[in-house]
Each structure stands twice: as C-alpha cells, then as structure tokens.
Amino acid sequence: MRKAFTLIEMLIVLGMIILLAALLLPAVSRAREEARSVQCLSNLRQLGQAAFAYTQQNDGYFPISTYGFVGPLAGLDWDLDARTNPPGPGILALGTGGLRILQCPTFQRMSRFDPKYCGYNYNTSYIGGGIGEITPLGHPHHTPARLNSIHRAQQIALFGEGQRFDASNKFMRAPLLMAGTDIGDGWTDAIRVAGMQGYRHLGRTNVCYCDGHAESVSLRFIAPGTQVGQTITYSTTEFKVDGTGFLSADNSAYDGSH
C-alpha cells in the first residue's frame, strides 16, 4: 500500500514549483514585451505609409503637425481632430487602421491630459511644422517639409514613441535650438524636453524613418551632451528624466535639410 506524501515532501514540491515559476516569469514577460514591440513597429510603419500616401496627394508635402488653436481648422492635428467630442481621427489616422493605430501597446496613459489613443509623436521640428510653430529666428514655420527635400531619409526620424516626464506628447522635438539659424523650431527648452522619445520596450524605442522603414533603437541621448541618468539643465529649469531621451545628441536624427 502506497504511503501518502508527507508534509515535508509536499513543501519541497511546492518550493520547486515556485522556483520554476520565478525562473520562467522573466522570460515570459520579456517574450510578451517583445511581441508588443513588434506590434508597435507595425503601427509606426502604417503611420509612415499613411504619411507617404499623403505626400502623393499633396504635391510631395508631408502633413502639417497642427493647425493650432485659431481659425476654422483649429484643433485638427496630425493624429486627432479635437473639433469633435470625443476627438475623431486626424489628418493621418483616416488613412490608417483607425485610432487604435495611434496607441503603442506598451504605453500607459500617464495623466488625464493624455487622449485615449496616444503614445506616438511626429517630427515637428523639421518635418511637420504647424500653425503657431516658429523657427529659431522667430519666423513662422507653417509649411511642412517635402519628401524629395529630405536628405539621409533612412536616418531621419518621421514618427516615434512620444513620452515626457509627466504625460505623452505627440510633437517630436529635436534637442538643440540651433540658435542663429532659421532651421528647426524655436520653442523653449521645456517644450523640447517634452518632445523626447520613450525607451519603453526593454530599454529600446521604436522609430519610423523618412524612407519608410521602422526599427528599434537603443541609443539614448540627453542633450546637450550629458549622460543618461543625470539631471539635465536647460536654462534655469531642471528635469529628472527616466526612460526618455533624444535619438541623437545633436539634431542629426531629425534634420534632413542637409
């Protein structure tokens, strides 16, 4: 007649099960996040395809980032149309799989100011421009870039994973002001920090480039030239940034004008 398990034997078996679960859980979590990253890359590629389709119908120009807060188109942006309640698809979302394409599967809404679908940003400094945008010399930056004017298209970010210290931001910003030039945008340092990228896929961020390809990027920069993890200083305002950064230490990953 077979004896029943003793209490000690049962505890040993239970301990082994717990140990195996602890060993397997990180691998399962990593695999799940890698799957989310693949879906995110697909979303970004579709945004890129929608942008290229837009250029074909608009004399080669990319879509404007925003129509600002004044005028008949006020509230219409590249991603959402806030003229409706709730907001509907914006300039590009109509050409994709709908609003859900704007949602990174890993990104979690960080504040009540984040829209229901969010997580991606659009190169506003050099590609999209927009109503209310200005250059470092103070000139209006309303007209978006043209596809055939982009140099090094395979290295210039078009869409990315927007994330800031307290919420998402759909307007991608280059790190440096480029003062004394009429290139880029002239927003304050605080706005530029808000336009950084989120490195939320196992320490990597996904980017769609101006040639249409999308890839995961691990290099993370905090301009101007400081190291990841340090407190960065812009003028008189300091931000402690965790898991966010720029795609280049200068504007080379954003500026396709040369």
C-alpha positions as CSV (number, residue, x, y, z in Angstrom):
1,M,0.0,0.0,0.0
2,R,1.5,3.4,-1.1
3,K,2.0,5.9,1.6
4,A,0.7,9.5,1.2
5,F,3.1,12.4,0.7
6,T,4.5,13.8,3.9
7,L,4.2,17.4,4.7
8,I,7.9,17.9,4.1
9,E,7.6,16.3,0.7
10,M,4.7,18.5,-0.2
11,L,6.6,21.6,0.8
12,I,9.6,20.6,-1.2
13,V,7.4,20.0,-4.3
14,L,5.7,23.4,-3.7
15,G,9.0,25.1,-3.3
16,M,10.2,23.6,-6.6
17,I,7.1,24.8,-8.4
18,I,7.5,28.3,-7.0
19,L,11.2,28.3,-8.0
20,L,10.4,27.2,-11.6
21,A,7.7,29.9,-11.8
22,A,10.2,32.5,-10.7
23,L,12.7,31.4,-13.3
24,L,10.1,31.3,-16.1
25,L,8.3,34.6,-15.3
26,P,11.0,37.0,-16.6
27,A,11.3,35.0,-19.8
28,V,7.5,35.1,-20.3
29,S,7.4,38.8,-19.5
30,R,10.3,39.5,-21.9
31,A,8.6,37.5,-24.7
32,R,5.3,39.4,-24.1
33,E,7.1,42.7,-24.3
34,E,9.0,41.7,-27.5
35,A,5.6,40.9,-29.0
36,R,4.3,44.3,-28.1
37,S,7.4,45.9,-29.6
38,V,6.7,44.0,-32.9
39,Q,3.1,45.3,-32.9
40,C,4.4,48.8,-32.1
41,L,6.8,48.7,-35.1
42,S,3.9,47.6,-37.3
43,N,1.8,50.6,-36.1
44,L,4.7,53.0,-36.9
45,R,5.2,51.5,-40.3
46,Q,1.5,52.1,-41.1
47,L,1.8,55.7,-39.9
48,G,4.7,56.1,-42.3
49,Q,2.8,54.6,-45.1
50,A,-0.1,57.0,-44.5
51,A,2.3,59.9,-44.5
52,F,3.8,58.8,-47.8
53,A,0.3,58.4,-49.3
54,Y,-0.5,61.9,-48.1
55,T,2.6,63.3,-49.9
56,Q,1.4,61.7,-53.2
57,Q,-1.8,63.6,-52.9
58,N,-0.3,66.9,-51.7
59,D,2.4,67.8,-54.2
60,G,5.0,65.9,-52.2
61,Y,4.4,67.7,-48.9
62,F,4.2,65.9,-45.6
63,P,1.1,66.6,-43.4
64,I,1.2,69.6,-41.1
65,S,1.6,68.7,-37.4
66,T,-1.1,71.0,-36.1
67,Y,-3.5,73.7,-37.2
68,G,-3.1,75.3,-33.8
69,F,-5.8,77.0,-31.7
70,V,-7.1,79.7,-34.1
71,G,-9.1,79.5,-37.3
72,P,-11.6,77.1,-38.9
73,L,-9.2,74.2,-38.7
74,A,-8.1,74.8,-35.1
75,G,-8.0,71.6,-33.2
76,L,-7.1,69.4,-36.2
77,D,-3.7,67.8,-35.8
78,W,-1.8,65.0,-37.5
79,D,-3.3,62.4,-35.2
80,L,-6.6,63.6,-33.8
81,D,-9.4,66.0,-34.6
82,A,-10.4,67.8,-31.4
83,R,-13.2,69.7,-33.2
84,T,-15.4,66.7,-32.4
85,N,-16.3,65.4,-29.0
86,P,-14.9,62.8,-28.4
87,P,-12.0,63.6,-30.7
88,G,-12.0,61.7,-34.0
89,P,-9.3,60.7,-36.5
90,G,-6.9,63.5,-37.5
91,I,-5.1,64.2,-40.8
92,L,-3.3,60.8,-40.9
93,A,-5.5,58.5,-38.8
94,L,-8.1,58.4,-41.6
95,G,-5.5,56.8,-43.8
96,T,-4.6,54.0,-41.3
97,G,-6.4,51.3,-39.4
98,G,-8.2,54.0,-37.3
99,L,-7.5,55.5,-34.0
100,R,-6.1,52.3,-32.5
101,I,-3.1,52.6,-34.7
102,L,-2.1,55.6,-32.6
103,Q,-1.8,53.5,-29.4
104,C,1.5,51.9,-28.5
105,P,0.6,48.6,-26.9
106,T,3.1,49.2,-24.1
107,F,2.4,52.8,-23.4
108,Q,0.1,53.6,-20.5
109,R,-1.8,56.9,-20.2
110,M,0.2,58.9,-17.7
111,S,-2.3,61.7,-16.9
112,R,-5.8,62.8,-17.5
113,F,-4.5,65.1,-20.3
114,D,-3.5,62.1,-22.4
115,P,-6.0,61.2,-25.1
116,K,-7.5,57.7,-25.1
117,Y,-5.2,56.8,-28.0
118,C,-1.7,58.1,-27.6
119,G,1.9,57.2,-27.4
120,Y,3.4,58.3,-30.8
121,N,4.9,61.6,-31.9
122,Y,5.7,63.2,-35.2
123,N,8.8,65.1,-36.2
124,T,7.5,68.6,-35.7
125,S,10.9,70.4,-35.6
126,Y,11.9,69.6,-39.1
127,I,9.1,67.8,-40.9
128,G,5.6,68.7,-39.8
129,G,5.9,72.3,-38.7
130,G,2.5,73.8,-37.9
131,I,0.4,76.8,-37.1
132,G,2.0,78.6,-34.2
133,E,5.4,77.0,-34.8
134,I,8.3,79.3,-35.2
135,T,11.9,79.0,-36.3
136,P,14.9,80.0,-34.0
137,L,14.9,83.4,-35.7
138,G,11.3,83.9,-35.0
139,H,9.9,83.3,-38.5
140,P,6.7,81.2,-38.9
141,H,7.2,77.5,-39.6
142,H,3.8,76.7,-41.1
143,T,4.8,74.8,-44.2
144,P,5.8,71.1,-43.8
145,A,8.8,69.6,-45.5
146,R,8.7,68.0,-48.9
147,L,9.5,64.4,-49.3
148,N,12.1,65.0,-52.1
149,S,13.9,67.6,-49.9
150,I,14.8,65.1,-47.2
151,H,18.4,64.1,-47.3
152,R,19.6,61.0,-45.5
153,A,16.0,59.8,-45.3
154,Q,17.0,56.5,-43.8
155,Q,18.4,58.3,-40.8
156,I,15.8,61.0,-40.2
157,A,13.0,60.2,-37.8
158,L,9.5,60.6,-39.0
159,F,7.4,59.0,-36.2
160,G,8.5,57.8,-32.8
161,E,7.3,56.9,-29.3
162,G,6.5,60.1,-27.6
163,Q,7.0,60.3,-23.8
164,R,7.8,63.0,-21.4
165,F,8.2,63.2,-17.6
166,D,4.5,63.6,-16.8
167,A,2.5,62.8,-19.9
168,S,2.7,61.9,-23.6
169,N,3.5,64.5,-26.3
170,K,2.6,64.0,-29.9
171,F,5.1,66.6,-31.2
172,M,8.6,65.2,-31.6
173,R,11.3,67.8,-31.0
174,A,15.0,67.9,-31.8
175,P,17.3,68.5,-28.8
176,L,19.1,71.7,-29.8
177,L,17.7,75.1,-30.7
178,M,20.3,75.8,-33.4
179,A,20.3,79.5,-32.4
180,G,21.3,82.0,-35.1
181,T,19.8,79.8,-37.8
182,D,16.4,79.6,-39.4
183,I,16.4,75.8,-39.2
184,G,14.2,73.7,-36.9
185,D,11.9,75.1,-34.3
186,G,12.3,77.9,-31.8
187,W,10.3,76.5,-28.9
188,T,11.6,76.7,-25.3
189,D,13.8,74.1,-23.7
190,A,10.9,72.8,-21.6
191,I,8.9,72.1,-24.8
192,R,11.9,70.4,-26.4
193,V,12.3,68.1,-23.4
194,A,8.6,67.3,-23.6
195,G,9.1,66.1,-27.2
196,M,11.6,63.4,-26.4
197,Q,11.2,59.6,-27.0
198,G,10.1,56.9,-24.6
199,Y,12.5,53.9,-24.4
200,R,9.8,51.6,-23.1
201,H,10.5,48.3,-25.0
202,L,13.1,46.7,-22.8
203,G,15.2,49.8,-22.9
204,R,14.7,50.5,-26.6
205,T,12.5,52.9,-28.6
206,N,10.8,52.3,-32.0
207,V,11.2,54.8,-34.8
208,C,9.8,55.1,-38.3
209,Y,12.2,56.9,-40.6
210,C,11.7,59.1,-43.7
211,D,12.5,56.2,-46.1
212,G,9.6,54.2,-44.6
213,H,11.5,51.6,-42.6
214,A,11.0,51.2,-38.9
215,E,13.4,49.8,-36.3
216,S,14.2,49.6,-32.6
217,V,16.8,51.9,-31.3
218,S,18.8,51.5,-28.0
219,L,21.0,54.7,-28.2
220,R,19.5,57.3,-25.9
221,F,20.8,60.9,-25.5
222,I,20.0,63.7,-23.2
223,A,21.1,67.0,-24.8
224,P,23.2,68.9,-24.6
225,G,25.9,66.2,-24.2
226,T,25.0,65.0,-20.7
227,Q,24.9,61.3,-19.6
228,V,21.8,59.2,-19.2
229,G,20.7,59.3,-15.5
230,Q,22.0,62.7,-14.7
231,T,19.9,65.8,-14.0
232,I,19.8,67.8,-17.2
233,T,19.8,71.6,-17.2
234,Y,18.1,73.7,-19.8
235,S,18.4,77.4,-19.0
236,T,17.1,77.7,-15.4
237,T,14.8,74.7,-15.4
238,E,15.9,71.2,-14.4
239,F,14.2,67.9,-15.2
240,K,14.9,64.4,-13.9
241,V,14.2,62.2,-16.8
242,D,13.9,58.4,-16.5
243,G,13.5,56.2,-19.5
244,T,13.3,59.0,-22.0
245,G,15.7,60.7,-24.3
246,F,16.6,62.1,-27.7
247,L,17.6,60.0,-30.8
248,S,20.9,61.9,-31.2
249,A,23.0,64.3,-29.1
250,D,22.6,67.0,-31.8
251,N,19.8,67.4,-34.4
252,S,21.2,64.9,-36.9
253,A,18.5,62.4,-36.3
254,Y,15.8,64.9,-37.0
255,D,17.1,67.4,-39.6
256,G,17.0,66.2,-43.1
257,S,17.7,69.5,-44.8
258,H,21.4,68.7,-45.5
